[in-house]
Amino acid sequence: RTGPRILTFFLYLSDVEEGGGTRFNDLGNPPLTITPKRGRALLWPSVLNESPADWDARTMHEAMPVIRGTKFATNAWIYLRDYVTPTEEGC
């Protein structure tokens, strides 16, 4: 009922001394890796622009290991339709 997740918002809450990046393996050669920096925000689509019901495989990503330091972050997922009501109804 909520439809697909269309956007991901990701916010770094801390600096990391080494490692801990977010890597998009299918974006760029070498893969696009975002370095953690306190206050840095990322926003990426999870679906194809021309077909919002279809997942965009290019945005598959991974959290790289933290080598030194500590990583704190938060994220929010934005869905195509209302997410709150179906969740409250137990769907």
N, C-alpha and C positions, 0 to 999 in steps of 0.2 A: 503493500500500500504506500510505502514511502517513496518508491521509485529508487533509482540508483543513486549512489553517492556521486555528485557531480564535481565537487571541489574539495580539496584538502587544504586547510590552513595550518601551518606549523610554525611555532615560535620558539626560538632558543632563549632559555632563561639564564644561561651561564656561558662564560667563556670556557674553552677546553684547551689545556696546554698542548695536547697532541692527540690527533685522531678524532674519532667521534663524528665525522662528517655524515651527510646524507648523500648517497650516491645513486644516480640514475644511470643504470648500465646501458640503456638504449638511447641515451641522448648524448651525442658527441663521441669522438674518438680521440683521446681517451674519454671514458665516461665522465659526465658532468658530476662533480662532487662539490657540495656546498659545505664550507667550513663553519663550524659553530662559532657564533659571536653573540654575546648577550644583546638582546633586542632585535636581532636579525629575524625577519619573518619571510616565510615562503608561502606561496599560494600556487597550487597547480591543479589542472583539470584531471579528473579521473575517467572522463568519457570523451568520445569524439564530438567535436563541435557540430558537425553536420548530422550526427545521429546520437543524441544524448542518452539513448538506451544502451549504447554499445561502449564497452570498456576500452580505453586507450592503453594498450599494452606498453607504449613507450614510457608511461609514467610509473611503471613498476620501479620501486626503489628499495634501498636497504640502508639500515643504520650501520655505519662502520664502527668497529671496536674503538673504544676509548683507550689510548695507550698510556696517557698521563693526564691526570686531573679528573674532574667529575662533570658529567653532562646532565643538565636539567632542561627539559623542554615540555611543551604542551601542544596539543593539536585540537582542531575542531573539524568535523566533517559536515559538509553542507549537502543536503539531499534535494532531489528534484521536487519532492512534495513534502507536505507536513510530516514531521517525524514524531512530534510530541504526542499527538492524539492516538495513533496506533499503539505507541509504547504504553500510554496510560491505560489503554483498553486491553493490554496483555497480548497484543498481536506480535 
